[in-house]
Amino acid sequence: MISVKSFEFNYFSVNTYILYDETGAAVLIDCGCFRREEEKELKEFVKERELTIEHLLCTHLHLDHVFGNDFADRAYGLSPRAHKADVEMLPSPQEQAKLFGIQDRIRSVPISSYLLSNEVIKFGISEIVVRPVPGHSPGSVIFYSRKDGFAIVGDTIFSGSIGRTDLWGGNHDVLVAAIKDKVLSLPDETILYPGHGPATHVLDERLNNPFL
């Protein structure tokens, strides 16, 4: 069974997730550590649970979701994986950081390989599946576990809302269509863990989300 641990990191209140199972194998998703105390919090959790992080995954490559990739590279020797469309179509983290005057506080870590549609990512005795949900960014993806009934959905959908589409490569119509096709088609009871804010369920969003 996959356990889901969330952390709220950086000035943008990004949800960083660690998924792990009973073998101690783990996946780190959207590493948003920016402050030293945030890095310490994540490291202490990994150490206490005796976890081995096997993958560093990105739902998308907006700055607030990749602040900690350099830390993960240094601490665990992990290179991030993301969808090709974001790698090719979004500005680099440093270019994005210029908007906030913090370009000197972030180091880009090259993407090691691209995430593919319907790719199965295995760790321990568990697995998650990559499902592209473009619109918030060209290469946004979610990570779905049918067996454990949850999805890590990044900034595609939130409790009662959806991702913004006024950033690089965003497209409102594409996002809404992708959410309906790839997220709301999941079983009603599926837990959705977003990139910001509280978790929700597919049925709640299908019935109550005013943007859908």
N, CA and C atoms as a LAMMPS dump frame, in Angstrom:
ITEM: TIMESTEP
0
ITEM: NUMBER OF ATOMS
636
ITEM: BOX BOUNDS ff ff ff
-5.0000000000000000e+02 5.0000000000000000e+02
-5.0000000000000000e+02 5.0000000000000000e+02
-5.0000000000000000e+02 5.0000000000000000e+02
ITEM: ATOMS id mol type element x y z
1 1 1 N 0.841 -1.202 0
2 1 2 C 0 0 0
3 1 3 C 0.873 1.247 0
4 2 1 N 0.51 2.215 -0.83
5 2 2 C 1.275 3.459 -0.912
6 2 3 C 0.788 4.436 0.151
7 3 1 N 1.731 4.967 0.933
8 3 2 C 1.442 6.049 1.869
9 3 3 C 1.807 7.372 1.202
10 4 1 N 1.034 8.408 1.485
11 4 2 C 1.249 9.724 0.89
12 4 3 C 1.558 10.726 1.996
13 5 1 N 2.739 11.327 1.929
14 5 2 C 3.137 12.373 2.87
15 5 3 C 3.245 13.688 2.112
16 6 1 N 2.594 14.714 2.617
17 6 2 C 2.661 16.027 1.967
18 6 3 C 3.376 17.024 2.861
19 7 1 N 4.092 17.951 2.217
20 7 2 C 4.758 19.06 2.881
21 7 3 C 4.319 20.335 2.175
22 8 1 N 4.173 21.407 2.919
23 8 2 C 3.875 22.71 2.307
24 8 3 C 5.142 23.551 2.349
25 9 1 N 5.683 23.851 1.166
26 9 2 C 6.982 24.497 1.088
27 9 3 C 6.931 25.809 0.296
28 10 1 N 7.889 26.643 0.537
29 10 2 C 8.229 27.906 -0.129
30 10 3 C 7.139 28.959 -0.047
31 11 1 N 7.452 30.138 -0.6
32 11 2 C 6.564 31.296 -0.484
33 11 3 C 5.259 31.12 -1.246
34 12 1 N 5.209 30.117 -2.117
35 12 2 C 4.005 29.88 -2.917
36 12 3 C 3.14 28.763 -2.324
37 13 1 N 3.517 28.275 -1.164
38 13 2 C 2.767 27.213 -0.468
39 13 3 C 2.52 26.006 -1.369
40 14 1 N 3.582 25.523 -1.968
41 14 2 C 3.495 24.342 -2.837
42 14 3 C 3.425 23.073 -2.004
43 15 1 N 2.586 22.162 -2.436
44 15 2 C 2.546 20.834 -1.82
45 15 3 C 3.581 19.937 -2.481
46 16 1 N 4.555 19.527 -1.696
47 16 2 C 5.539 18.539 -2.121
48 16 3 C 5.107 17.191 -1.546
49 17 1 N 5.229 16.144 -2.354
50 17 2 C 4.751 14.827 -1.913
51 17 3 C 5.869 13.789 -1.923
52 18 1 N 5.845 12.934 -0.909
53 18 2 C 6.633 11.706 -0.901
54 18 3 C 5.651 10.537 -0.869
55 19 1 N 5.771 9.663 -1.85
56 19 2 C 4.996 8.432 -1.876
57 19 3 C 5.934 7.295 -1.482
58 20 1 N 5.475 6.405 -0.61
59 20 2 C 6.339 5.296 -0.201
60 20 3 C 5.481 4.099 0.192
61 21 1 N 6.077 2.921 0.109
62 21 2 C 5.359 1.714 0.496
63 21 3 C 6.107 0.972 1.595
64 22 1 N 5.634 -0.224 1.939
65 22 2 C 6.18 -0.955 3.075
66 22 3 C 7.609 -1.438 2.863
67 23 1 N 8.113 -1.389 1.637
68 23 2 C 9.501 -1.768 1.389
69 23 3 C 10.477 -0.647 1.723
70 24 1 N 9.956 0.579 1.888
71 24 2 C 10.816 1.736 2.118
72 24 3 C 11.199 2.465 0.847
73 25 1 N 10.81 1.934 -0.308
74 25 2 C 11.062 2.624 -1.574
75 25 3 C 10.117 3.818 -1.689
76 26 1 N 10.606 4.899 -2.283
77 26 2 C 9.83 6.134 -2.297
78 26 3 C 10.015 6.915 -3.595
79 27 1 N 9.063 7.823 -3.81
80 27 2 C 9.083 8.745 -4.945
81 27 3 C 8.888 10.154 -4.392
82 28 1 N 9.66 11.091 -4.873
83 28 2 C 9.55 12.496 -4.478
84 28 3 C 8.952 13.274 -5.648
85 29 1 N 7.844 13.97 -5.401
86 29 2 C 7.126 14.675 -6.465
87 29 3 C 7.036 16.161 -6.148
88 30 1 N 7.41 16.994 -7.12
89 30 2 C 7.347 18.457 -7.007
90 30 3 C 8.109 18.945 -5.777
91 31 1 N 9.39 18.722 -5.785
92 31 2 C 10.23 19.108 -4.645
93 31 3 C 10.346 20.63 -4.583
94 32 1 N 9.629 21.224 -3.655
95 32 2 C 9.555 22.681 -3.592
96 32 3 C 10.377 23.321 -2.502
97 33 1 N 11.307 22.577 -1.887
98 33 2 C 12.123 23.138 -0.805
99 33 3 C 12.835 24.408 -1.264
100 34 1 N 12.716 25.47 -0.491
101 34 2 C 13.404 26.715 -0.816
102 34 3 C 14.285 27.168 0.343
103 35 1 N 13.798 27.009 1.55
104 35 2 C 14.546 27.405 2.738
105 35 3 C 15.301 26.197 3.312
106 36 1 N 16.357 26.47 4.049
107 36 2 C 17.144 25.394 4.646
108 36 3 C 16.305 24.562 5.617
109 37 1 N 15.411 25.22 6.358
110 37 2 C 14.588 24.466 7.301
111 37 3 C 13.621 23.527 6.586
112 38 1 N 13.231 23.872 5.363
113 38 2 C 12.373 22.988 4.581
114 38 3 C 13.153 21.763 4.104
115 39 1 N 14.37 21.993 3.667
116 39 2 C 15.225 20.872 3.284
117 39 3 C 15.439 19.94 4.473
118 40 1 N 15.668 20.52 5.651
119 40 2 C 15.885 19.727 6.861
120 40 3 C 14.651 18.905 7.199
121 41 1 N 13.473 19.509 7.076
122 41 2 C 12.232 18.801 7.388
123 41 3 C 12.056 17.575 6.493
124 42 1 N 12.322 17.746 5.206
125 42 2 C 12.17 16.627 4.287
126 42 3 C 13.209 15.547 4.578
127 43 1 N 14.453 15.94 4.786
128 43 2 C 15.513 14.969 5.062
129 43 3 C 15.236 14.183 6.336
130 44 1 N 14.737 14.859 7.351
131 44 2 C 14.46 14.173 8.611
132 44 3 C 13.342 13.158 8.441
133 45 1 N 12.323 13.487 7.655
134 45 2 C 11.241 12.534 7.411
135 45 3 C 11.772 11.3 6.691
136 46 1 N 12.582 11.51 5.675
137 46 2 C 13.163 10.391 4.917
138 46 3 C 14.018 9.525 5.826
139 47 1 N 14.808 10.152 6.671
140 47 2 C 15.685 9.4 7.572
141 47 3 C 14.888 8.623 8.61
142 48 1 N 13.89 9.275 9.206
143 48 2 C 13.091 8.619 10.249
144 48 3 C 12.351 7.404 9.702
145 49 1 N 11.861 7.506 8.477
146 49 2 C 11.111 6.393 7.88
147 49 3 C 12.025 5.393 7.184
148 50 1 N 13.327 5.703 7.15
149 50 2 C 14.321 4.849 6.496
150 50 3 C 13.93 4.591 5.036
151 51 1 N 13.631 5.666 4.34
152 51 2 C 13.183 5.571 2.956
153 51 3 C 14.35 5.68 1.995
154 52 1 N 14.172 5.075 0.843
155 52 2 C 15.104 5.228 -0.279
156 52 3 C 14.329 5.855 -1.428
157 53 1 N 14.669 7.1 -1.744
158 53 2 C 13.955 7.789 -2.813
159 53 3 C 14.536 7.348 -4.154
160 54 1 N 13.686 6.78 -4.985
161 54 2 C 14.138 6.204 -6.247
162 54 3 C 13.85 7.094 -7.455
163 55 1 N 12.893 8.014 -7.332
164 55 2 C 12.534 8.867 -8.464
165 55 3 C 12.247 10.281 -7.985
166 56 1 N 12.636 11.258 -8.792
167 56 2 C 12.284 12.665 -8.591
168 56 3 C 11.424 13.072 -9.782
169 57 1 N 10.142 13.311 -9.535
170 57 2 C 9.185 13.553 -10.608
171 57 3 C 8.594 14.951 -10.503
172 58 1 N 8.24 15.516 -11.658
173 58 2 C 7.658 16.856 -11.716
174 58 3 C 6.313 16.8 -12.425
175 59 1 N 5.264 17.31 -11.759
176 59 2 C 3.979 17.409 -12.456
177 59 3 C 4.06 18.443 -13.572
178 60 1 N 4.888 19.462 -13.363
179 60 2 C 5.151 20.484 -14.385
180 60 3 C 6.367 21.291 -13.933
181 61 1 N 6.814 22.203 -14.771
182 61 2 C 8.082 22.873 -14.502
183 61 3 C 7.947 24.359 -14.198
184 62 1 N 6.843 24.76 -13.597
185 62 2 C 6.774 26.123 -13.09
186 62 3 C 7.693 26.249 -11.881
187 63 1 N 8.237 27.437 -11.716
188 63 2 C 9.297 27.696 -10.746
189 63 3 C 8.987 27.173 -9.351
190 64 1 N 7.788 27.435 -8.848
191 64 2 C 7.486 27.097 -7.463
192 64 3 C 7.508 25.597 -7.195
193 65 1 N 7.392 24.792 -8.241
194 65 2 C 7.379 23.341 -8.08
195 65 3 C 8.754 22.704 -8.274
196 66 1 N 9.762 23.504 -8.623
197 66 2 C 11.091 22.932 -8.885
198 66 3 C 12.193 23.557 -8.035
199 67 1 N 11.825 24.431 -7.097
200 67 2 C 12.822 25.056 -6.237
201 67 3 C 13.774 24.031 -5.63
202 68 1 N 13.25 22.868 -5.238
203 68 2 C 14.051 21.901 -4.494
204 68 3 C 14.762 20.859 -5.324
205 69 1 N 14.704 20.965 -6.642
206 69 2 C 15.374 19.948 -7.465
207 69 3 C 16.88 19.931 -7.234
208 70 1 N 17.45 21.097 -7.02
209 70 2 C 18.886 21.153 -6.737
210 70 3 C 19.192 20.448 -5.416
211 71 1 N 18.358 20.684 -4.417
212 71 2 C 18.522 20.001 -3.132
213 71 3 C 18.422 18.489 -3.297
214 72 1 N 17.407 18.016 -4.029
215 72 2 C 17.236 16.571 -4.231
216 72 3 C 18.416 15.97 -4.969
217 73 1 N 18.973 16.737 -5.898
218 73 2 C 20.151 16.275 -6.63
219 73 3 C 21.338 16.13 -5.688
220 74 1 N 21.535 17.141 -4.843
221 74 2 C 22.663 17.113 -3.916
222 74 3 C 22.489 16.069 -2.818
223 75 1 N 21.281 15.963 -2.283
224 75 2 C 21.044 15.092 -1.131
225 75 3 C 20.899 13.624 -1.504
226 76 1 N 20.282 13.371 -2.673
227 76 2 C 19.947 11.984 -3.008
228 76 3 C 20.452 11.537 -4.371
229 77 1 N 21.18 12.411 -5.072
230 77 2 C 21.704 12.038 -6.379
231 77 3 C 20.622 11.797 -7.413
232 78 1 N 19.523 12.531 -7.298
233 78 2 C 18.384 12.344 -8.194
234 78 3 C 18.31 13.45 -9.235
235 79 1 N 18.067 13.072 -10.463
236 79 2 C 17.801 14.036 -11.518
237 79 3 C 16.304 14.024 -11.815
238 80 1 N 15.713 15.204 -12.036
239 80 2 C 14.268 15.264 -12.223
240 80 3 C 13.816 14.718 -13.57
241 81 1 N 12.578 14.242 -13.593
242 81 2 C 11.924 13.825 -14.824
243 81 3 C 10.672 14.677 -15.011
244 82 1 N 10.405 15.062 -16.249
245 82 2 C 9.248 15.894 -16.563
246 82 3 C 8.825 15.613 -17.999
247 83 1 N 7.694 16.158 -18.391
248 83 2 C 7.205 15.965 -19.752
249 83 3 C 7.988 16.834 -20.732
250 84 1 N 8.217 16.319 -21.908
251 84 2 C 9.007 16.998 -22.929
252 84 3 C 8.447 18.372 -23.28
253 85 1 N 7.125 18.507 -23.309
254 85 2 C 6.517 19.78 -23.719
255 85 3 C 6.902 20.909 -22.779
256 86 1 N 6.985 20.644 -21.486
257 86 2 C 7.395 21.69 -20.553
258 86 3 C 8.873 22.015 -20.703
259 87 1 N 9.682 21.001 -20.928
260 87 2 C 11.121 21.227 -21.107
261 87 3 C 11.362 22.121 -22.314
262 88 1 N 10.64 21.897 -23.377
263 88 2 C 10.876 22.615 -24.625
264 88 3 C 10.171 23.965 -24.702
265 89 1 N 9.055 24.136 -23.981
266 89 2 C 8.215 25.312 -24.199
267 89 3 C 8.193 26.312 -23.044
268 90 1 N 8.686 25.926 -21.88
269 90 2 C 8.694 26.858 -20.752
270 90 3 C 10.066 27.507 -20.596
271 91 1 N 10.105 28.747 -20.08
272 91 2 C 11.396 29.35 -19.748
273 91 3 C 12.09 28.526 -18.668
274 92 1 N 13.405 28.651 -18.595
275 92 2 C 14.151 27.942 -17.558
276 92 3 C 13.76 28.478 -16.177
277 93 1 N 14.022 27.715 -15.126
278 93 2 C 13.734 28.221 -13.779
279 93 3 C 14.392 29.567 -13.499
280 94 1 N 15.623 29.768 -13.958
281 94 2 C 16.281 31.061 -13.74
282 94 3 C 15.543 32.194 -14.436
283 95 1 N 15.077 31.946 -15.661
284 95 2 C 14.336 32.975 -16.386
285 95 3 C 13.029 33.287 -15.683
286 96 1 N 12.357 32.265 -15.178
287 96 2 C 11.14 32.499 -14.422
288 96 3 C 11.44 33.257 -13.133
289 97 1 N 12.565 32.913 -12.493
290 97 2 C 12.917 33.521 -11.215
291 97 3 C 13.216 35.009 -11.337
292 98 1 N 13.6 35.446 -12.521
293 98 2 C 13.878 36.875 -12.725
294 98 3 C 12.661 37.734 -12.425
295 99 1 N 11.481 37.191 -12.649
296 99 2 C 10.252 37.938 -12.374
297 99 3 C 10.127 38.276 -10.898
298 100 1 N 10.775 37.484 -10.049
299 100 2 C 10.665 37.669 -8.601
300 100 3 C 11.977 38.153 -7.986
301 101 1 N 12.973 38.409 -8.825
302 101 2 C 14.254 38.899 -8.347
303 101 3 C 15.036 37.891 -7.535
304 102 1 N 14.827 36.608 -7.796
305 102 2 C 15.509 35.571 -7.003
306 102 3 C 16.303 34.624 -7.897
307 103 1 N 16.7 35.095 -9.081
308 103 2 C 17.396 34.215 -10.019
309 103 3 C 18.715 33.701 -9.479
310 104 1 N 19.308 34.409 -8.507
311 104 2 C 20.579 33.964 -7.944
312 104 3 C 20.397 32.891 -6.886
313 105 1 N 19.152 32.579 -6.538
314 105 2 C 18.905 31.616 -5.469
315 105 3 C 18.381 30.274 -5.984
316 106 1 N 18.48 30.079 -7.286
317 106 2 C 18.007 28.821 -7.843
318 106 3 C 18.982 28.328 -8.903
319 107 1 N 19.183 27.03 -8.927
320 107 2 C 20.052 26.415 -9.936
321 107 3 C 19.243 25.375 -10.701
322 108 1 N 19.258 25.484 -12.017
323 108 2 C 18.549 24.509 -12.834
324 108 3 C 19.258 23.164 -12.777
325 109 1 N 18.469 22.118 -12.652
326 109 2 C 18.992 20.756 -12.713
327 109 3 C 18.433 20.147 -13.993
328 110 1 N 19.284 19.696 -14.903
329 110 2 C 18.797 19.169 -16.184
330 110 3 C 17.838 18.004 -15.997
331 111 1 N 16.823 17.955 -16.841
332 111 2 C 15.89 16.839 -16.849
333 111 3 C 16.624 15.605 -17.361
334 112 1 N 16.53 14.504 -16.61
335 112 2 C 17.281 13.305 -16.975
336 112 3 C 16.611 12.527 -18.099
337 113 1 N 15.285 12.519 -18.101
338 113 2 C 14.535 11.841 -19.16
339 113 3 C 13.103 12.328 -19.124
340 114 1 N 12.403 12.122 -20.215
341 114 2 C 11.038 12.618 -20.324
342 114 3 C 10.033 11.609 -19.776
343 115 1 N 8.99 12.149 -19.155
344 115 2 C 7.852 11.332 -18.75
345 115 3 C 6.967 11.085 -19.967
346 116 1 N 6.501 9.864 -20.122
347 116 2 C 5.713 9.482 -21.284
348 116 3 C 4.272 9.179 -20.888
349 117 1 N 3.36 9.431 -21.794
350 117 2 C 1.957 9.139 -21.557
351 117 3 C 1.759 7.652 -21.241
352 118 1 N 1.04 7.391 -20.164
353 118 2 C 0.735 6.028 -19.711
354 118 3 C 1.956 5.252 -19.233
355 119 1 N 3.069 5.929 -19.037
356 119 2 C 4.248 5.263 -18.484
357 119 3 C 3.964 4.792 -17.062
358 120 1 N 4.419 3.602 -16.752
359 120 2 C 4.291 3.047 -15.409
360 120 3 C 5.604 3.26 -14.662
361 121 1 N 5.544 3.958 -13.561
362 121 2 C 6.725 4.222 -12.744
363 121 3 C 6.658 3.321 -11.521
364 122 1 N 7.662 2.465 -11.376
365 122 2 C 7.649 1.47 -10.308
366 122 3 C 8.62 1.851 -9.2
367 123 1 N 8.224 1.557 -7.979
368 123 2 C 9.108 1.709 -6.817
369 123 3 C 8.651 0.705 -5.773
370 124 1 N 9.612 -0.017 -5.208
371 124 2 C 9.255 -1.065 -4.276
372 124 3 C 8.316 -2.068 -4.926
373 125 1 N 7.199 -2.335 -4.274
374 125 2 C 6.185 -3.22 -4.849
375 125 3 C 4.992 -2.418 -5.373
376 126 1 N 5.215 -1.133 -5.612
377 126 2 C 4.141 -0.234 -6.01
378 126 3 C 4.406 0.38 -7.38
379 127 1 N 3.374 1.031 -7.919
380 127 2 C 3.527 1.725 -9.193
381 127 3 C 2.499 2.833 -9.317
382 128 1 N 2.853 3.84 -10.095
383 128 2 C 1.956 4.922 -10.458
384 128 3 C 2.039 5.111 -11.972
385 129 1 N 0.992 5.674 -12.541
386 129 2 C 0.907 5.833 -13.993
387 129 3 C 0.875 7.312 -14.345
388 130 1 N 1.601 7.675 -15.384
389 130 2 C 1.655 9.049 -15.872
390 130 3 C 0.478 9.304 -16.808
391 131 1 N -0.292 10.381 -16.526
392 131 2 C -1.412 10.774 -17.379
393 131 3 C -1.244 12.254 -17.732
394 132 1 N -0.957 12.601 -18.985
395 132 2 C -0.827 14.005 -19.369
396 132 3 C -2.159 14.74 -19.219
397 133 1 N -2.1 15.926 -18.601
398 133 2 C -3.271 16.792 -18.464
399 133 3 C -2.819 18.22 -18.782
400 134 1 N -2.597 18.525 -20.06
401 134 2 C -2.075 19.84 -20.438
402 134 3 C -3.106 20.946 -20.246
403 135 1 N -2.62 22.184 -20.262
404 135 2 C -3.493 23.34 -20.167
405 135 3 C -2.998 24.347 -19.166
406 136 1 N -2.657 23.906 -17.958
407 136 2 C -1.998 24.807 -17.01
408 136 3 C -0.604 25.122 -17.529
409 137 1 N 0.059 24.101 -18.004
410 137 2 C 1.3 24.23 -18.766
411 137 3 C 1.221 23.204 -19.886
412 138 1 N 2.036 23.353 -20.922
413 138 2 C 1.929 22.421 -22.059
414 138 3 C 2.193 20.97 -21.685
415 139 1 N 3.051 20.747 -20.675
416 139 2 C 3.44 19.384 -20.335
417 139 3 C 2.994 18.921 -18.965
418 140 1 N 1.947 19.522 -18.423
419 140 2 C 1.469 19.102 -17.111
420 140 3 C 1.022 17.639 -17.141
421 141 1 N 1.375 16.906 -16.086
422 141 2 C 0.96 15.516 -15.952
423 141 3 C 0.426 15.284 -14.546
424 142 1 N -0.33 14.193 -14.388
425 142 2 C -0.701 13.723 -13.07
426 142 3 C -0.147 12.313 -12.898
427 143 1 N -0.049 11.872 -11.648
428 143 2 C 0.453 10.536 -11.337
429 143 3 C -0.655 9.782 -10.603
430 144 1 N -1.099 8.685 -11.2
431 144 2 C -2.298 7.991 -10.728
432 144 3 C -1.989 6.596 -10.228
433 145 1 N -2.551 6.258 -9.063
434 145 2 C -2.491 4.893 -8.542
435 145 3 C -3.913 4.346 -8.48
436 146 1 N -4.254 3.462 -9.405
437 146 2 C -5.586 2.855 -9.381
438 146 3 C -5.754 1.974 -8.143
439 147 1 N -4.717 1.204 -7.822
440 147 2 C -4.797 0.269 -6.688
441 147 3 C -5.074 0.991 -5.38
442 148 1 N -4.407 2.13 -5.164
443 148 2 C -4.547 2.844 -3.899
444 148 3 C -5.519 4.014 -3.967
445 149 1 N -6.088 4.254 -5.152
446 149 2 C -7.189 5.197 -5.267
447 149 3 C -6.848 6.657 -5.069
448 150 1 N -5.736 7.1 -5.655
449 150 2 C -5.395 8.517 -5.543
450 150 3 C -4.639 8.971 -6.782
451 151 1 N -4.563 10.288 -6.938
452 151 2 C -3.759 10.89 -8.001
453 151 3 C -3.105 12.154 -7.468
454 152 1 N -1.836 12.337 -7.81
455 152 2 C -1.121 13.59 -7.545
456 152 3 C -1.338 14.457 -8.781
457 153 1 N -2.067 15.564 -8.627
458 153 2 C -2.577 16.269 -9.814
459 153 3 C -1.917 17.608 -10.091
460 154 1 N -0.884 17.979 -9.338
461 154 2 C -0.189 19.23 -9.623
462 154 3 C -1.141 20.409 -9.599
463 155 1 N -0.981 21.306 -10.576
464 155 2 C -1.822 22.5 -10.633
465 155 3 C -2.916 22.381 -11.693
466 156 1 N -3.309 21.164 -12.037
467 156 2 C -4.382 21.004 -13.019
468 156 3 C -5.733 21.306 -12.401
469 157 1 N -5.992 20.773 -11.211
470 157 2 C -7.282 20.938 -10.55
471 157 3 C -7.064 21.079 -9.054
472 158 1 N -7.91 21.906 -8.42
473 158 2 C -7.861 22.111 -6.977
474 158 3 C -9.251 21.865 -6.409
475 159 1 N -9.359 21.909 -5.106
476 159 2 C -10.667 21.806 -4.478
477 159 3 C -11.492 23.034 -4.857
478 160 1 N -12.472 22.835 -5.723
479 160 2 C -13.341 23.933 -6.138
480 160 3 C -12.762 24.869 -7.168
481 161 1 N -11.658 24.497 -7.783
482 161 2 C -11.041 25.391 -8.759
483 161 3 C -10.204 24.583 -9.745
484 162 1 N -9.572 25.296 -10.681
485 162 2 C -8.658 24.674 -11.63
486 162 3 C -7.408 25.539 -11.746
487 163 1 N -6.396 25.028 -12.431
488 163 2 C -5.147 25.76 -12.572
489 163 3 C -5.302 27.022 -13.413
490 164 1 N -4.485 28.001 -13.135
491 164 2 C -4.481 29.226 -13.939
492 164 3 C -3.91 28.923 -15.312
493 165 1 N -4.32 29.71 -16.289
494 165 2 C -3.88 29.462 -17.666
495 165 3 C -3.293 30.709 -18.315
496 166 1 N -2.894 31.678 -17.482
497 166 2 C -2.324 32.916 -18.018
498 166 3 C -0.803 32.926 -17.968
499 167 1 N -0.209 31.776 -17.664
500 167 2 C 1.246 31.657 -17.675
501 167 3 C 1.703 31.058 -18.996
502 168 1 N 2.998 30.838 -19.142
503 168 2 C 3.589 30.381 -20.389
504 168 3 C 2.905 29.113 -20.897
505 169 1 N 2.364 29.158 -22.088
506 169 2 C 1.791 27.974 -22.704
507 169 3 C 0.463 27.533 -22.144
508 170 1 N -0.143 28.322 -21.255
509 170 2 C -1.425 27.952 -20.683
510 170 3 C -2.553 28.086 -21.692
511 171 1 N -3.574 27.249 -21.535
512 171 2 C -4.725 27.29 -22.446
513 171 3 C -5.95 26.786 -21.678
514 172 1 N -6.901 27.674 -21.443
515 172 2 C -8.064 27.344 -20.625
516 172 3 C -8.892 26.209 -21.219
517 173 1 N -9.205 26.308 -22.49
518 173 2 C -10.053 25.293 -23.12
519 173 3 C -9.375 23.923 -23.113
520 174 1 N -8.075 23.915 -23.372
521 174 2 C -7.328 22.662 -23.355
522 174 3 C -7.339 22.062 -21.948
523 175 1 N -7.157 22.907 -20.93
524 175 2 C -7.121 22.416 -19.555
525 175 3 C -8.457 21.798 -19.146
526 176 1 N -9.551 22.504 -19.404
527 176 2 C -10.87 21.995 -19.013
528 176 3 C -11.15 20.66 -19.7
529 177 1 N -10.845 20.586 -20.994
530 177 2 C -11.075 19.335 -21.725
531 177 3 C -10.214 18.208 -21.173
532 178 1 N -8.966 18.51 -20.84
533 178 2 C -8.054 17.488 -20.324
534 178 3 C -8.48 17.008 -18.939
535 179 1 N -8.932 17.925 -18.096
536 179 2 C -9.411 17.533 -16.769
537 179 3 C -10.595 16.582 -16.889
538 180 1 N -11.536 16.934 -17.755
539 180 2 C -12.716 16.082 -17.925
540 180 3 C -12.336 14.706 -18.459
541 181 1 N -11.348 14.677 -19.342
542 181 2 C -10.949 13.418 -19.972
543 181 3 C -10.074 12.559 -19.064
544 182 1 N -9.115 13.182 -18.384
545 182 2 C -8.099 12.421 -17.659
546 182 3 C -8.27 12.394 -16.141
547 183 1 N -9.023 13.328 -15.584
548 183 2 C -9.182 13.384 -14.131
549 183 3 C -10.595 12.978 -13.713
550 184 1 N -11.597 13.655 -14.261
551 184 2 C -12.969 13.348 -13.856
552 184 3 C -13.438 11.992 -14.348
553 185 1 N -12.679 11.367 -15.237
554 185 2 C -13.003 10.011 -15.696
555 185 3 C -12.524 8.942 -14.72
556 186 1 N -11.748 9.339 -13.706
557 186 2 C -11.28 8.397 -12.697
558 186 3 C -12.444 8.019 -11.772
559 187 1 N -12.351 6.911 -11.047
560 187 2 C -13.428 6.52 -10.14
561 187 3 C -13.804 7.629 -9.16
562 188 1 N -15.087 7.703 -8.825
563 188 2 C -15.609 8.786 -7.992
564 188 3 C -14.835 8.985 -6.7
565 189 1 N -14.42 7.889 -6.083
566 189 2 C -13.805 7.966 -4.759
567 189 3 C -12.32 8.313 -4.806
568 190 1 N -11.761 8.474 -5.994
569 190 2 C -10.332 8.776 -6.126
570 190 3 C -9.976 10.072 -5.406
571 191 1 N -8.963 10.001 -4.55
572 191 2 C -8.482 11.198 -3.841
573 191 3 C -7.561 11.971 -4.78
574 192 1 N -7.761 13.274 -4.855
575 192 2 C -6.925 14.147 -5.686
576 192 3 C -6.055 15.006 -4.773
577 193 1 N -4.743 14.844 -4.901
578 193 2 C -3.791 15.624 -4.117
579 193 3 C -3.214 16.724 -5.016
580 194 1 N -3.61 17.974 -4.808
581 194 2 C -3.192 19.06 -5.711
582 194 3 C -1.859 19.694 -5.322
583 195 1 N -1.394 20.577 -6.192
584 195 2 C -0.138 21.271 -5.966
585 195 3 C -0.218 22.369 -4.934
586 196 1 N -1.427 22.797 -4.591
587 196 2 C -1.661 23.811 -3.562
588 196 3 C -2.987 23.495 -2.89
589 197 1 N -3.066 23.714 -1.598
590 197 2 C -4.33 23.558 -0.913
591 197 3 C -4.666 22.126 -0.539
592 198 1 N -5.897 21.917 -0.036
593 198 2 C -6.286 20.616 0.497
594 198 3 C -6.626 19.599 -0.579
595 199 1 N -6.612 18.339 -0.179
596 199 2 C -7.02 17.26 -1.071
597 199 3 C -8.528 17.299 -1.287
598 200 1 N -8.97 16.658 -2.34
599 200 2 C -10.382 16.582 -2.665
600 200 3 C -10.644 15.215 -3.307
601 201 1 N -11.843 15.015 -3.829
602 201 2 C -12.212 13.756 -4.48
603 201 3 C -12.803 14.029 -5.855
604 202 1 N -12.701 13.05 -6.728
605 202 2 C -13.225 13.199 -8.079
606 202 3 C -14.711 13.544 -8.054
607 203 1 N -15.494 12.822 -7.266
608 203 2 C -16.936 13.074 -7.246
609 203 3 C -17.253 14.489 -6.79
610 204 1 N -16.551 14.976 -5.775
611 204 2 C -16.78 16.348 -5.303
612 204 3 C -16.559 17.359 -6.41
613 205 1 N -15.488 17.168 -7.178
614 205 2 C -15.173 18.125 -8.239
615 205 3 C -16.124 17.979 -9.421
616 206 1 N -16.53 16.77 -9.72
617 206 2 C -17.47 16.568 -10.818
618 206 3 C -18.816 17.241 -10.525
619 207 1 N -19.22 17.207 -9.261
620 207 2 C -20.528 17.753 -8.891
621 207 3 C -20.496 19.234 -8.532
622 208 1 N -19.371 19.687 -7.987
623 208 2 C -19.382 21.012 -7.347
624 208 3 C -18.39 22.017 -7.905
625 209 1 N -17.463 21.592 -8.748
626 209 2 C -16.448 22.547 -9.22
627 209 3 C -17.074 23.499 -10.235
628 210 1 N -17.157 24.799 -9.922
629 210 2 C -17.852 25.739 -10.816
630 210 3 C -17.136 25.98 -12.153
631 211 1 N -15.875 25.588 -12.251
632 211 2 C -15.111 25.798 -13.482
633 211 3 C -15.256 24.64 -14.453
634 212 1 N -15.942 23.579 -14.019
635 212 2 C -16.061 22.383 -14.849
636 212 3 C -17.519 22.052 -15.151
